[in-house]
Amino acid sequence: VFAGYGMGVYRDFTSLGGGHNVVISIDVFLVIACGGALLINLMTLKQRALLDELEREHLALRDYARALGVAEDTARRKTAADLHDGIGQILAGQSMTLAAMRTHVHPPLTATLDEAFEASREAQEGLRVMIQDLSPPGLDQASLEETLRWLADFFMALFEFSVTWRITGNGEVRRDRLRLIYRCLRELLMNARKHSQRQCAEVEVEVTAAGIEITVGDTGVGFDARRAQRPTERRFGLAQLRERLRAVGGTLVLDTAVGEGCRATVRLPSPALHQNL
């Protein structure tokens, strides 16, 4: 009605050659809008499918990492038992035989038997240390404090490498997490002993509801942290440790430079938080 009188905005519509063109324009616009909405909906569905697939792969990777950790611990315990029951028993029997022979030989052979007995004793001691490193006694029942104390004693007894440590915070540490903490600390302390050119390191473990933070620091010669990304340059242990931590949602950060020591920080989220990621 108003268009017929040419009033207001409808005067412009009448000048376009009739309402037919306006209707066609609106139809085209609606078709384009619907097509765009369908395209957006399709993209959203595809994105959701990709996210679901990523979540399934993430869960599979976490299960694989857990199974790999269990398999590694089982293999370590079996190897330690085989060494103890096999080579360990052979060396023990050899030492007993040498000790018995010593009482029945003439003095010129005594020195030779003493040397053989000492070599056998050293081999037994080396094997004992290897077995302890493969499967620390009582680790499956040890607390976090007992694990740190055992590591400190181990490095002092074997390498005369002093490890001072402390635990802050409180909270329950799951058994699988405790085994991972042990492997992290052993690797980082071994690196400090080999590369820092110092005979000491400091360890701090902070336990909170959000997770666990482990810090291993030394005042040694340091190194170029970028080279630690390359497993071919004597840094395979760190690269392997990063992969193991990534599988459980953890991280490893190195704060170091040549001549400025090294500070390695491991962060492990609580298992509950990691499952919700």
Secondary structure, 3 states (H helix, E strand, C coil): CHHHHCCCCHHHHHCCCCHHHHHHHHHHHHHHHHHHHHHHHHHHHHHHHHHHHHHHHHHHHHHHHHHHHHHHHHHHHHHHHHHHHHHHHHHHHHHHHHHHHHCCCCHHHHHHHHHHHHHHHHHHHHHHHHHHHHCCCCCCCCCHHHHHHHHHHHHHHHHCCEEEEEEEECCCCCHHHHHHHHHHHHHHHHHHHHHCCCCEEEEEEEEECCEEEEEEEECCCCCCHHHHHCCCCCCHHHHHHHHHHHHCCCEEEEEECCCCCEEEEEEEECHHHHHCC
